[in-house]
């Protein structure tokens, strides 16, 4: 009997704040609003699935 390991489809995303240029990592399917840790600007909002990102995506981490 073979066992399969299910790979997740959700990823972590590295963002850059448009206001203060701070870089931070967030989960792609976040359940809460994501704000910049430095200046407090809103970077992403939850939609019930994948988050709606309101800043620049630098990299998708796997």
N, C-alpha and C positions, 0 to 999 in steps of 0.2 A: 504494500500500500504506500503510495506516494503522498507526502504532505506538501502542500503549497503554502508559501508564506505570502500573504496578501500585502501588496505594496500600496501605501497610501497615495492618493492623488493630490493631497494638499501639500503645499510647500511653505517654506519661510521666505520672506521677501525683505531685501535690504532697501530702505527708502532714504531719500535726502529731503530734509525740510526746505521748502522754498524761501523761507524767511531768514533762518539763521545758518543754513547749510549743515546742520547736524545730521549725522548718519545713524540710523537705528534699524533694528531688525524686528519684523512683526510676523505673526502667523497669517497665512493667506485667507483662512476662514475665521476671522476674529468675531467674537460675539459682543464686543464692546467697542466704543469709539477709541481710536488710537490717536493720542496727542503727542507732540514733540516733547521730549523730556527736558529740553532746555528752555524753549520759549512758550510752549503750550499751544502752538498752532495745530489745528485739526488736520491729521494726515490721512485717515481712513475711517469709513463708517461701515457698520455691519449691514448686510442686506438679507440675511437669512441663509446665505450660502457663502460664496466668495465675497470678500469685502470690496467696497467701491473705494479705490485709492485716489486721493486728491493731491498727490505729490509725485515727485520723480522717482521712478523705479530704477535702482542702480544695478541690482542683480537678483536672480531667483536662486535661492540656495536649495540644494537637494540633500 
